[in-house]
Amino acid sequence: MPNPMPVSANWVIATGVVVAALYFGRMIFAPFALAVFLFLIIEGFARAIKDRVPILGLGIARWSAILTVIAGFIGFIGLLAGGVASFGGQAGGYEDKINGLIADVYGIIQIADAPTLTELIFNQTGQRFFAMIANATSSLTGDIILILIYIGFLFLAQASWSAKLDRIFVDPDRREQVRDLGRAARQGIETYLWTQTLISAMITTLTYLTLLALGVDNAVFLSALIFILNYIPTVGSIVAALIPPLFALVQPDLPVWIPGGPETASYIFASLVLIGVSFWQFSIGNFIQPRLMGDSLNLSSLVVLLSLAVWGAIWGIPGMFLSAPLTVLLMIFLAQSESTKWISVLLSSNGQLGSEVVDSPE
């Protein structure tokens, strides 16, 4: 009977090499992965346009999809910039409320000499934090340019993919298996991304209306943040539910209908905002999202959390956004071999591997 230890050792070594390569090459691989997923979104959008308007050719549909995505991205950046400018105009009022909140916290824990927001910002810890934010922003700007370049070259290169595949896989059965595998991976990722976009749009719209009705300042800016955060599995929705109440807690001017005195009105207001935002996150995330998502994700909740932690540790914030589709892609590829199919079964939510499994030719 052959000793299984050498095989296991090879798997451990190979996994370590791949993880190390992904980690040390994250400045290259993470933007490229984002570019590939954005490319798939644009391609899916282009096919949807062509299917609904048959008179348009694929080229026109593709350009329409590209221009729509670019316009949406520019509009989103404009919303964020407008929100930051609006908060900047109210900086004095927010600073006073934050200083009062800090004093309340120090009073509760019975510590004297509560620091002000300015003192916290300009101490060594605050300076390091803002330096880290500045570096991350600078890196993000460079990554966006690199991602756009990658997407352009992906569109230019896709015309030759079919011919290259024919030359690499001469055997027709093997070639068709590879085509089916690529098709299954693309469909699974596209379904997840489009469904997640629809879910995020629903939650964002309802949250915006709720914030507007409650009288929260800069509701558009906060809703835009929620839209992005909902792409991060589990943790993103929790953070998205906490951000508006935190801003409501330090809002300078409260709506006149909020009950309570000056010392309690902010806490009542923040509690109402938390209830309103959490209601949509919980109801849509637990009742509507599973119906729309179906089996396109097929990952257990524990695996979703673990993949979030692992990909976040490897690629940072881009890895957190891509953790779910990357894990789905990994599960699809592992399901193609009998020796690794058991890993896909462990990763799946119900132990069943659906249409993403492409059987090897006899």
C-alpha positions in Angstrom: 0.0 0.0 0.0 1.5 3.3 -1.0 2.5 5.7 1.7 0.1 8.8 1.7 2.6 11.0 3.5 4.6 12.1 0.5 1.4 13.1 -1.3 0.1 15.1 1.7 3.5 16.7 2.1 3.4 17.8 -1.6 0.0 19.3 -1.1 1.1 21.2 2.0 4.2 22.5 0.3 2.3 23.5 -2.9 -0.4 25.3 -0.8 2.2 27.2 1.1 4.0 28.2 -2.1 0.8 29.5 -3.7 -0.3 31.4 -0.6 3.2 33.0 -0.3 3.1 33.9 -4.0 -0.3 35.5 -3.6 0.7 37.4 -0.5 4.1 38.7 -1.7 2.6 39.4 -5.2 -0.5 41.1 -3.9 0.4 44.5 -5.4 0.1 42.7 -8.8 -2.5 40.0 -8.3 -5.1 41.9 -6.3 -5.6 44.7 -8.9 -5.6 42.1 -11.6 -8.3 40.0 -9.8 -10.4 43.1 -9.4 -10.0 43.9 -13.1 -11.1 40.4 -14.0 -14.2 40.5 -11.9 -15.1 44.0 -13.3 -14.5 42.7 -16.8 -16.9 39.8 -16.1 -19.5 42.3 -14.8 -19.2 44.5 -18.0 -19.3 41.5 -20.3 -22.4 40.1 -18.6 -24.0 43.6 -18.8 -23.1 43.8 -22.5 -24.7 40.4 -23.2 -27.8 41.4 -21.3 -28.1 44.6 -23.4 -27.6 42.6 -26.7 -30.2 40.0 -25.7 -32.8 42.7 -24.9 -32.0 44.9 -27.9 -31.1 42.4 -30.6 -30.6 45.2 -33.2 -27.5 46.2 -31.4 -24.3 44.3 -32.2 -22.1 43.0 -29.5 -19.6 45.8 -30.1 -22.1 48.5 -29.5 -23.6 46.7 -26.5 -20.1 46.3 -25.1 -19.3 50.0 -25.5 -22.7 50.9 -23.9 -21.9 48.7 -20.9 -18.4 50.2 -20.5 -19.7 53.8 -20.7 -22.5 52.9 -18.2 -20.1 51.4 -15.7 -17.7 54.4 -16.1 -20.5 56.9 -15.6 -21.7 55.0 -12.6 -18.2 55.0 -11.1 -17.7 58.7 -11.7 -21.1 59.4 -10.2 -20.3 57.3 -7.1 -17.0 59.2 -6.6 -18.9 62.4 -7.0 -21.3 61.4 -4.2 -18.4 60.5 -1.9 -16.6 63.8 -2.6 -19.8 65.7 -2.0 -20.4 63.9 1.3 -16.9 64.6 2.5 -17.2 68.3 1.6 -20.6 68.4 3.4 -19.1 66.9 6.6 -16.2 69.3 6.3 -18.6 72.2 6.3 -20.1 71.0 9.6 -16.8 70.0 11.2 -17.1 72.4 14.1 -20.5 71.1 15.1 -19.4 67.5 14.8 -16.3 68.2 16.9 -18.3 69.7 19.7 -20.6 66.7 19.8 -17.7 64.2 19.7 -15.9 66.1 22.5 -19.1 65.9 24.6 -19.4 62.1 23.8 -15.8 61.6 24.9 -16.5 63.5 28.1 -19.6 61.3 28.8 -17.6 58.1 28.3 -14.8 59.3 30.6 -17.4 60.3 33.2 -19.0 56.9 33.0 -15.7 55.1 33.7 -14.8 57.8 36.2 -11.6 59.0 34.6 -10.8 62.7 34.9 -9.3 65.0 32.2 -11.1 63.7 29.2 -9.1 64.6 26.0 -10.6 66.5 23.1 -10.9 65.3 19.5 -8.1 67.6 18.5 -5.8 66.1 21.1 -6.6 62.6 20.1 -6.0 63.3 16.4 -2.7 65.1 16.8 -1.1 62.6 19.3 1.3 60.0 18.0 -1.4 57.3 17.5 -3.6 59.7 15.6 -0.8 60.8 13.3 0.1 57.2 12.5 -3.6 56.4 11.8 -4.0 59.3 9.4 -0.7 58.6 7.7 -2.0 55.0 7.2 -5.2 56.4 5.7 -3.2 58.7 3.4 -1.0 55.8 2.2 -4.1 53.6 1.6 -5.8 56.4 -0.4 -2.7 57.0 -2.5 -2.3 53.3 -3.2 -6.0 53.0 -4.1 -5.7 55.8 -6.7 -2.8 54.0 -8.3 -4.7 50.7 -8.2 -7.7 52.2 -9.9 -5.5 53.3 -12.9 -3.9 49.9 -13.0 -7.3 48.2 -12.9 -8.6 50.3 -15.8 -5.5 49.4 -17.9 -5.9 45.7 -17.1 -9.6 45.8 -18.2 -8.7 47.5 -21.5 -6.1 44.8 -22.3 -8.6 42.0 -21.2 -11.0 43.3 -23.8 -8.3 43.4 -26.4 -7.1 39.9 -25.6 -10.4 38.1 -25.4 -10.7 37.7 -29.2 -7.8 35.3 -29.3 -8.7 33.2 -26.3 -10.7 30.7 -28.3 -7.8 30.1 -30.8 -5.3 29.7 -28.0 -7.5 27.2 -26.3 -7.7 25.1 -29.5 -3.9 25.0 -29.8 -3.3 24.2 -26.1 -6.0 21.4 -25.9 -5.7 19.4 -29.1 -8.0 16.6 -27.8 -11.6 17.7 -28.5 -13.0 16.1 -25.4 -10.5 17.7 -23.2 -11.0 21.0 -24.9 -14.7 20.9 -24.4 -14.2 20.0 -20.7 -12.0 23.1 -20.3 -14.7 25.2 -22.1 -17.4 23.8 -19.8 -15.2 24.5 -16.8 -14.6 28.1 -17.8 -18.3 28.6 -18.6 -19.3 27.2 -15.2 -16.8 29.4 -13.4 -17.9 32.5 -15.3 -21.6 31.9 -14.8 -21.2 31.2 -11.1 -19.2 34.4 -10.6 -21.4 36.5 -12.7 -24.5 35.3 -11.0 -23.0 36.0 -7.6 -21.8 39.5 -8.6 -25.1 40.5 -10.2 -27.2 39.2 -7.4 -25.0 40.9 -4.8 -25.3 44.1 -6.8 -29.1 43.8 -6.8 -29.2 43.1 -3.1 -26.9 46.0 -2.3 -29.0 48.3 -4.4 -32.2 47.2 -2.6 -30.7 47.7 0.8 -29.2 51.0 -0.1 -32.4 52.4 -1.6 -34.5 51.5 1.4 -31.8 52.6 3.9 -31.6 56.0 2.1 -35.3 56.5 2.3 -35.2 55.6 6.0 -32.3 58.0 6.8 -34.1 60.7 4.8 -37.3 60.1 6.8 -35.5 60.2 10.1 -33.6 63.4 9.3 -30.1 62.1 9.2 -27.6 64.5 7.6 -25.7 63.4 4.4 -28.0 60.4 3.8 -26.7 60.0 0.2 -23.1 59.7 1.4 -23.9 57.2 4.1 -26.0 55.2 1.7 -23.2 55.1 -0.8 -20.9 53.7 1.9 -23.5 51.0 2.7 -23.7 50.0 -0.9 -20.0 49.3 -1.1 -19.8 47.6 2.4 -22.5 45.1 1.5 -20.2 43.5 -1.0 -18.1 42.3 2.0 -19.8 39.1 3.3 -21.2 39.1 6.8 -18.8 41.7 8.4 -19.7 44.3 5.7 -23.4 44.2 6.5 -22.6 44.6 10.3 -20.4 47.6 9.7 -22.9 49.1 7.3 -25.6 48.9 10.0 -23.3 50.6 12.5 -22.0 53.5 10.5 -25.2 55.6 10.2 -26.0 55.4 13.9 -22.5 56.5 14.8 -22.9 59.6 12.5 -26.3 60.2 13.9 -24.9 60.1 17.4 -22.6 63.1 16.7 -25.0 64.9 14.3 -24.9 68.6 15.4 -28.5 69.5 14.6 -31.1 66.9 15.6 -34.7 66.8 14.2 -37.2 68.7 16.3 -39.4 65.7 16.9 -36.7 63.7 18.8 -37.8 63.3 22.4 -35.6 63.7 25.4 -33.4 66.5 26.8 -30.0 67.7 25.5 -28.2 64.8 27.2 -30.3 62.0 25.9 -31.7 63.1 22.5 -28.6 62.1 20.6 -28.7 58.6 22.0 -32.4 58.2 21.3 -31.8 59.5 17.7 -28.9 57.1 17.1 -31.0 54.2 18.5 -33.8 54.9 16.1 -31.4 55.1 13.2 -29.8 51.8 14.3 -33.2 50.1 14.4 -34.2 51.4 11.0 -31.0 50.5 9.2 -30.6 47.1 10.9 -34.2 46.2 10.0 -33.4 46.4 6.2 -30.1 44.6 6.6 -31.6 41.8 8.6 -34.9 41.3 6.6 -33.4 41.5 3.1 -30.2 39.6 4.1 -32.2 36.7 5.7 -35.3 36.4 3.7 -34.8 37.9 0.2 -31.1 37.3 -0.4 -31.2 33.5 0.0 -34.1 33.3 -2.5 -32.3 35.4 -5.1 -28.8 33.9 -4.5 -30.0 30.3 -4.6 -27.1 28.0 -5.2 -24.8 30.5 -6.9 -22.8 30.8 -3.7 -23.3 27.4 -2.0 -20.8 28.1 0.7 -21.3 27.4 4.4 -21.5 30.4 6.8 -18.3 29.2 8.5 -16.4 29.0 5.2 -17.6 32.5 4.3 -16.2 33.9 7.5 -12.9 31.9 7.2 -12.5 33.0 3.5 -13.1 36.6 4.5 -10.3 36.3 7.1 -7.9 34.4 4.9 -8.3 36.6 1.7 -8.3 39.7 3.9 -5.0 38.6 5.4 -3.5 37.9 1.9 -4.8 40.8 -0.1 -6.2 43.3 2.4 -9.4 45.2 1.5 -9.5 43.9 -2.1 -9.3 40.4 -0.8 -12.2 41.0 1.6 -14.4 42.2 -1.3 -13.4 39.3 -3.5 -13.4 36.6 -0.8 -16.7 35.0 -1.6 -16.3 34.8 -5.4 -12.7 33.7 -5.1 -13.7 30.9 -2.8 -16.5 29.8 -5.1 -14.0 29.7 -8.0 -11.6 27.7 -5.9 -14.4 25.3 -5.0 -15.4 24.8 -8.7 -11.8 24.0 -9.7 -11.2 21.6 -6.8 -14.4 19.7 -7.7 -12.9 18.7 -11.0 -10.5 16.2 -9.6 -11.5 13.1 -7.6 -8.5 13.6 -5.3 -9.6 17.1 -4.3 -13.4 16.9 -4.7 -13.7 16.2 -0.9 -12.4 19.7 -0.2 -15.2 21.2 -2.4 -17.8 19.1 -0.4 -16.4 20.5 2.9 -16.6 24.1 1.5 -20.2 23.7 0.2 -23.2 24.6 2.4 -25.0 21.4 2.0 -22.4 18.9 0.9 -24.0 18.8 -2.6 -22.0 19.9 -5.7 -24.3 21.2 -8.4 -23.8 22.2 -12.0 -20.4 23.7 -11.4 -18.9 20.2 -11.4 -17.6 19.3 -14.8 -17.1 15.6 -15.2 -13.8 14.5 -16.8 -14.2 12.6 -20.1 -13.9 8.9 -19.9 
